[in-house]
Amino acid sequence: MRPTALFFVAAVVAAHGAAGLAQAATVFDHANGYTLNSKNELVRFTAFAIDDAGRLISVGSAAQVAAKAPAARHIDLQGQTVLPGLIDAHGHVFGLGDMLTQLDLSSTVTLADALKVTAVYARANPVVEGNSASSAWLRGRGWNQEVWKLGRFPTAAELDSVVPNRPVWLERVDGHAGWANSAALKLAGITNSTPDPVGGKIVRDAQGNATGILIDAARALVERVLPPQTEARARVALDRALAELARVGLTSVHDAGVDIASDALYRDYADNGKLSARVYAMIGGTERDFDVLAAKGPLKTYASDMYMLRAVKLYSDGALGSRGAALIAPYSDEPGSHGLLFKTDAQMRAMMEKAMRKGYQVNVHAIGDAGNRQILDGYQELVPKTATGGLRHRIEHAQVVAPADIVRFRQIGVIPSMQPTHATSDMNMAEQRVGAERIKGAYAWRTFLKQGSRIACGSDFPVESPNPFYGIHAAVTRQNSANLPAAGWHKEQAMNLQEAFRCFTLDAAFAGHQENQVGSLEAGKWGDFIVIDRDLFTIAPADIHKIGVLQTWVAGKQVFQKK
């Protein structure tokens, strides 16, 4: 769909720049530029100026920008398309970096394919002499039994057939289940008599034997015996993640769950000019890490808005693909299961209230309709009790919501933080999981937008690709990268192009209290922008996912150039 409002503006000038001339460090000319403004109008520009501090001075026509920025250095963009830097409102930065350094099973299409790739990886990454503890483990991520059309989970025995003599731990694509071989199960002390932990499940066969699949809280049984992450490995992961984010045009990301070590690393990178994307971080949980990191209250800005730590990430339930998402009624394709609520209502509300009273935005993962209802009930009670409506609390994913509960997001003031590619990745199993009636409240972007909710869009990388154009494509077409199904999956819930653009820019910025700093190209905001290889607003919707990023700039500094 084409923009609902399209204007050409001579210039967009902030109050501080309107009083007189400002000296710009750089003027960018001959741009085919698009941005939203504070009225949510799509505006066009051909030039813009950024000062030495990295902030925009003027955005508009060449003449207007030249008047505000005389004698500046000029860069000719030669008619290429320019957009504000895109924002991913929900990702896992270190998880992305880890995935880029580990076994990646996301492209496997059968179990046999996955086993073959795993065997090849194991041979290419043998145990290192003198470092057996860390190198013995073979780790990876990205498998999806639904894509494999397996009709069941894979087993430890199948993994043993290709890697029998060293522990293997492979996370499912959604990060809510893991696949272990027998060596890993043995190291974790998991036997057929090991009980399911609260909030988790050890998948068992008909004889009650542990099969090697651990769901949600049960994953911790293996994760607690994994070699600890070292600072050196964390730096490698962060470097690779930042490079990938710049490559796909993300200038700001919301990191959904950081700990003490990752917070320290972010601050170090910000202090030393190595943080090439803005990070809006959420503290993982309200336990020890929260007590330490929250001792001085929310970090609202750091290093020229490169880092913020003012939110908390909690979990209500699991994921739909592994049937860990908590449903009010049983799963349509597994009538004996409702999924998993991780906490009782009282426990969850205690965590939410603790964070709220310390001044933190509370962002809770909720995928099933029971998980969403638990959190909405909590917000309904706690937001007025703590007077924290201004903190812009969120539900992360808001994936399957009872239709009667959708309006409560607007009533309570809760932001739905949603990931468009989840719909197109899940369409191969979502309706089987929840049935034809409940699917009406699933991935319901149009319903949320129609009632006036701001949707903050992201990808949940590395669960999905961090490429925001994949997300915009999915939001508009409700199709996967092969442009299937031809008519779109439940196309009635699609966004128009301007809405999809907004949810990866201004509305994502709003969800991170950053709408006055980033999210659009307007004077006074940071000079975060990207140059792309085709015009988002004139190409066919089917081609949106093919857009490539040529350049990425953060605060007027180039952080990526396509070779």
Secondary structure as UniProt FT lines:
FT   STRAND          6..8
FT   STRAND          11..12
FT   HELIX           15..18
FT   STRAND          26..29
FT   STRAND          32..36
FT   TURN            38..39
FT   STRAND          42..45
FT   STRAND          47..50
FT   TURN            52..53
FT   STRAND          55..60
FT   HELIX           62..68
FT   TURN            70..71
FT   STRAND          73..76
FT   TURN            78..79
FT   STRAND          81..84
FT   STRAND          86..91
FT   HELIX           93..99
FT   TURN            100..101
FT   STRAND          103..104
FT   TURN            106..107
FT   HELIX           111..124
FT   TURN            129..130
FT   HELIX           132..135
FT   STRAND          138..143
FT   TURN            145..149
FT   HELIX           156..160
FT   TURN            161..162
FT   STRAND          168..172
FT   TURN            173..174
FT   STRAND          177..180
FT   HELIX           182..188
FT   TURN            192..193
FT   TURN            198..199
FT   STRAND          200..204
FT   TURN            206..207
FT   STRAND          210..216
FT   HELIX           217..219
FT   HELIX           220..223
FT   TURN            224..225
FT   HELIX           231..247
FT   TURN            248..249
FT   STRAND          250..258
FT   HELIX           260..271
FT   TURN            272..273
FT   STRAND          278..284
FT   HELIX           288..293
FT   TURN            294..296
FT   STRAND          299..302
FT   TURN            303..306
FT   STRAND          307..315
FT   TURN            320..323
FT   TURN            332..333
FT   TURN            335..336
FT   HELIX           345..357
FT   TURN            358..359
FT   STRAND          361..366
FT   HELIX           369..386
FT   HELIX           389..391
FT   STRAND          394..397
FT   HELIX           403..412
FT   STRAND          415..418
FT   HELIX           420..426
FT   TURN            427..429
FT   HELIX           430..438
FT   HELIX           439..441
FT   HELIX           445..450
FT   TURN            451..452
FT   STRAND          456..457
FT   HELIX           468..477
FT   TURN            481..482
FT   TURN            486..487
FT   TURN            489..490
FT   HELIX           491..493
FT   HELIX           497..503
FT   TURN            504..505
FT   HELIX           506..511
FT   TURN            512..513
FT   TURN            515..517
FT   TURN            523..524
FT   STRAND          529..532
FT   TURN            536..538
FT   HELIX           541..546
FT   STRAND          549..554
FT   TURN            555..556
FT   STRAND          557..561
//
